[in-house]
Structures are given as C-alpha cells and as structure tokens.
Amino acid sequence: MDILMQFLANVPALFELLANIEGKIHVGLAAVGAGVGVGLVGAKAAEAVGRNPGAQGGILTIGIIFAALAEGLIFISIFLGG
C-alpha cells in the first residue's frame, strides 16, 4: 500500500514531465517506425529478388514506392507536431 501511495504522490511530477515533453515524442516514434519499415521493405525486396531474379525491376519499383510511403510518416508527424 505504501508503494501505491508513493506513486500517487509523484503523479503530479509525472504530469509535469509529460508537459515538458510538449508532445514531440510522436516525431521520434515515427522516425523509429519509418526506419523499421524501410528496413523491412529492403529486406523483403532483397529476399524476393533472390527468389525470382527476373522480377527485379518490378520489385525495385514497388520497394521504392513503399519505402517512400514509410518515410512520409516522418514528415506527417513533423507537420502535425509543429
């Protein structure tokens, strides 16, 4: 019970910390998500070309499009955060 009371006593400090972040954490999370997304697109495109080398052109085109869409998340989050 003491731990719960100590936590509740520190809740205002937690809200103060969250207010100082100013809502910019979504930009960092979008950057991490876009990085993971682009990495997955690249890995799966390389795997697909390895399985079917004749489809390299189409796979490259689709990979670039999806990588650009994943990177677009960062710009959307920056504009919403600004």
Number of C-alpha atoms within 10 A of each C-alpha: 6 7 8 9 10 10 12 12 11 12 12 11 11 13 11 11 11 12 10 10 10 9 11 14 12 14 20 13 14 20 19 12 16 20 16 13 17 19 13 14 19 17 12 14 19 17 12 15 16 12 11 11 12 10 12 15 11 11 18 16 12 13 20 16 13 16 19 13 14 20 18 15 16 21 14 12 18 16 9 11 13 8
